[in-house]
């Protein structure tokens, strides 16, 4: 919808968020990413 570059950025951010989530146990990432992209299901 927003173009391939945006999706690539989201992909990188998701990988980073997942790593941080596992490392730190933060729930902020899941809330933030559900807000931005409700279809993300790994959290």
C-alpha positions as CSV (number, residue, x, y, z in Angstrom):
1,X,0.0,0.0,0.0
2,X,2.7,2.4,1.0
3,X,5.4,1.0,-1.2
4,X,8.3,-1.5,-1.0
5,X,10.7,0.8,0.8
6,X,8.2,1.3,3.7
7,X,7.7,-2.5,3.9
8,X,11.4,-3.1,4.1
9,X,11.7,-0.6,6.9
10,X,8.9,-2.2,8.8
11,X,10.5,-5.6,8.2
12,X,13.8,-4.4,9.8
13,X,12.0,-2.7,12.6
14,X,10.0,-5.9,13.3
15,X,13.2,-8.0,13.5
16,X,14.7,-5.4,15.8
17,X,11.6,-5.2,18.0
18,X,11.4,-9.0,18.2
19,X,15.0,-9.2,19.3
20,X,14.5,-6.5,21.9
21,X,11.3,-8.0,23.1
22,X,12.9,-11.4,23.7
23,X,15.9,-9.8,25.3
24,X,14.2,-7.3,27.6
25,X,10.7,-8.8,27.9
26,X,9.1,-5.5,26.9
27,X,5.4,-5.3,26.0
28,X,5.7,-1.8,24.6
29,X,6.9,-3.3,21.4
30,X,3.9,-5.4,20.9
31,X,1.6,-2.5,21.6
32,X,3.5,-0.2,19.3
33,X,3.6,-2.6,16.4
34,X,0.0,-3.7,16.8
35,X,-0.8,0.0,16.6
36,X,1.2,0.4,13.4
37,X,0.6,-2.9,11.8
38,X,-2.3,-5.0,13.3
39,X,-1.5,-8.1,11.2
40,X,1.7,-8.8,13.0
41,X,1.2,-12.0,15.0
42,X,4.7,-13.0,16.3
43,X,4.1,-11.1,19.5
